[in-house]
Amino acid sequence: MARPKRIEPGPGQESVWDYPRPPRVEPVHARVTIELGGRLIADTTRAVRVLETSHPPAYYLPPEDFVDGALIPGEGSSFCEFKGRAAYYDIVGGGVVADRAGWYYPAPSRGFESIAGFVSVYPGRMDRCTVDGETVTPQEGGFYGGWITANIVGPFKGGAGTWGW
């Protein structure tokens, strides 16, 4: 399938088609929150985001900015050609357990050392994720964990028919 036409960003917007490959890590100058089970389980102003061509940013939070008990080691691992081997967390909040809903890189590949131990979550598996008070829209599909905000335009990889982009 051919990739759809890039959406031209408006003022204050970014196109995911301008993001680099290999990805880039950059600090986030915003308050980032995560809610699950009706509880605030993470709150930080120290997040970073990973920007990769065709993907909404994945936000990574310091593990110490999650409430105690929110991160439980999960089963399995996966491999990213850029960042290396990821491990998983089951995310817990308000009596709800979201299996393998968070991931982190214990020893990321060269160039991604700044995300070592930081945790990203699938926003579609949480009650709510926010960036500076704006509720995030989850990236389509179950494989990627991008966070879509009003200042990000696509089209985005992840939905049906986008695997070959």
C-alpha positions in Angstrom: 0.0 0.0 0.0 1.3 3.4 -0.9 1.7 5.9 1.9 -1.1 8.6 1.9 -0.3 12.2 1.3 1.4 14.1 4.2 -0.9 16.5 6.0 0.6 20.0 5.8 1.1 21.3 9.4 -0.6 24.5 10.4 0.9 27.1 12.7 2.2 25.5 15.9 1.9 22.0 14.5 4.4 19.3 13.6 4.2 16.7 10.9 5.3 13.2 11.9 6.7 13.0 8.3 9.3 15.6 9.4 10.5 13.4 12.3 13.8 11.6 11.7 14.7 8.0 11.1 16.6 6.8 13.1 14.5 8.4 15.9 15.4 11.4 18.0 14.9 11.8 21.8 14.1 15.2 23.1 13.0 16.6 26.5 9.4 17.6 27.0 8.7 21.0 28.6 5.2 20.1 29.6 3.3 18.4 32.5 2.6 14.8 31.5 0.0 12.8 33.5 -1.3 9.2 33.4 -4.6 7.9 35.0 -5.7 4.4 35.4 -8.6 2.9 37.5 -9.8 6.4 38.3 -6.4 7.3 39.9 -3.5 9.5 38.9 -0.6 7.1 38.7 2.0 9.3 37.1 2.7 13.0 37.1 5.9 14.6 35.8 7.5 17.6 34.2 10.6 15.5 33.4 9.4 13.4 30.5 11.1 12.9 27.2 9.6 12.0 23.8 10.9 9.8 21.0 10.2 11.2 17.5 10.3 8.8 14.6 9.1 9.2 11.0 5.4 8.4 10.5 4.7 7.9 14.3 3.2 10.1 16.9 5.6 10.7 19.7 6.0 8.1 22.4 6.4 9.8 25.8 8.8 8.3 28.4 8.5 9.2 32.1 11.0 8.7 34.9 9.9 5.6 36.9 10.1 7.6 40.2 7.3 9.8 38.9 4.8 6.9 39.0 3.0 6.2 42.3 4.3 3.3 44.4 2.9 0.0 43.1 2.0 1.3 39.7 4.8 -0.6 37.9 4.9 -4.3 38.2 7.5 -6.3 36.1 5.6 -7.9 33.2 6.2 -10.9 31.0 8.3 -11.0 27.9 10.4 -8.5 25.9 10.6 -7.1 22.4 13.3 -5.6 20.2 13.5 -2.2 18.5 16.1 -1.9 15.7 17.0 1.5 17.0 16.5 1.4 20.8 17.3 -2.2 21.6 15.6 -4.7 23.9 12.5 -3.5 25.7 11.1 -5.0 28.9 7.5 -4.7 30.0 5.5 -3.5 33.0 2.0 -4.4 34.0 0.5 -1.0 35.0 -1.7 -0.8 38.1 -4.1 1.9 39.3 -7.2 1.9 41.3 -7.5 -1.9 41.4 -7.1 -2.1 37.6 -4.2 -4.0 36.1 -3.3 -3.4 32.5 -1.0 -6.3 31.5 2.1 -5.3 29.5 0.8 -1.8 29.0 4.1 -0.1 29.7 7.6 -0.7 28.4 11.2 0.5 29.1 14.7 -0.1 27.9 17.0 -1.2 30.7 20.1 -0.9 28.6 19.2 1.0 25.4 21.3 1.1 22.3 23.9 3.8 21.7 22.3 7.2 21.2 19.3 6.3 23.3 21.0 6.2 26.7 18.8 9.1 27.9 15.7 6.9 28.0 17.3 4.1 30.1 14.8 3.0 32.6 12.2 5.6 31.6 8.7 4.2 31.1 6.3 4.7 28.2 2.7 3.4 28.2 0.1 2.6 25.6 -2.3 5.5 26.1 -5.2 3.5 24.8 -4.8 1.1 27.7 -5.0 3.9 30.3 -8.1 5.8 31.4 -6.4 9.1 30.4 -3.0 10.5 29.4 -2.4 14.2 29.2 0.2 16.6 27.9 -0.2 20.1 29.5 -3.8 19.3 30.3 -4.7 18.1 26.8 -6.1 14.5 26.6 -4.0 12.4 24.3 -5.6 10.4 21.5 -3.9 6.9 21.2 -2.2 5.9 18.0 -4.3 3.3 16.1 -3.4 -0.4 16.3 -2.0 -2.4 19.1 1.7 -2.4 18.2 2.9 1.2 18.6 2.3 3.4 21.6 2.2 7.0 20.1 0.5 9.9 21.8 -1.4 12.2 19.5 -2.1 15.8 20.5 -3.6 18.7 18.5 -0.2 19.9 17.5 0.7 16.6 15.7 -0.5 15.8 12.2 -0.1 12.6 10.1 -1.1 10.5 8.5 0.1 8.1 11.2 1.4 4.6 10.9 -0.3 1.9 13.0 -3.8 1.6 11.6 -5.0 -1.1 9.3 -3.1 -1.1 6.0 -0.1 1.0 7.2 2.3 -1.8 8.0 4.3 -1.4 4.8 4.9 2.3 5.0 
